[in-house]
Amino acid sequence: MSDPTPESVLELFHDVSGAVAGVLTRQTEWGESGERPGQYAVDLVADSMCIAPLLAAGLSVLSEESGHQGPPGGPVVVVDPLDGSTNASRRVPWFATALCLVDRDGPSVSMVANHATGQRFTAVRGHGAHCDGHPIGVSGCAHLGDAVIGVSGLPTHHYGWAQFRALGAAAPDLCLVASGALDGWCDMSDDAHGVWDYLAAVLICREAGGVAVDLHGRDLSVVEHTARRTPVVAANHSLVSALLVERLRSGATAGVGQS
């Protein structure tokens, strides 16, 4: 797949996500892998289902579980085989596979397959965002006092929002912002998320009309396994600015992110 089309990439992403969904229906062992803290055995099984077909298609891969593999210099698929594995292990119905193709111009094609709900969120750069083939868009909420905000980690104070939610998996969380179900989302822990946690959903949010930034002004599109970011996402610039003001009041935190 030297010059992949968006259609061919989305078809591949559908196949990969379907393979992971099949693993989850058969999974009976939910213990930790023993290879690193916080990694579940199912994470490695899901990873194997993702990596093989992506490499076979001639793509390079950056995975949370297995690092960087494949030919250098071309498009890279950033993949989180199972975002929300703690939720999955405890039967909390909120976990997903997230994939994003990154080319020389940045994120170009992405999918977040929510295995708990069956929804598949997709985006192609410059062509909008969809859920199960239907166009989606962010809410019109521009005032923090009216907003329902998703969070990862513990807020240090009340941000002035109407309500907040902590759901436990960044990629499907951000898709709720893209679809207008949430008005924004804020990472409460400094540099707790790798690019696989958020990049696929960030493209979906941006194509749905939303705004996604890093708390410290860094580029969110970074293809490095060791890089960490602090995403803040909202329906519009006004709301993301209000979230940034409150989040910066918190200072650096050592809260726990999501897996």
Buried (B, 14 or more C-beta within 10 A) or exposed (E): BEEBEBEEBBEBBBEBBBBBBEBBEEBEEBEBBEEEEEBBBBBBBBBBBBBEBBBEBEBBBBBBBBEBBBEEEBBBBBBBBBBBBBBBBEEBEBBBBBBBBBBEEBBBBBBBBBBBBEBBBBBBBEEBBBBEEEEBBBBEBBEBEEBBBBBBBEBBEEBBBEEBBEBBBBBBBBBBBBBBBBBBBBBBBBBBBBBBBBBBBBBBBBBBBBBBBBBEEBEBBBBEBEBBBBBBBBBBEBBBBBBBEBBEEBEEBEBEBBB
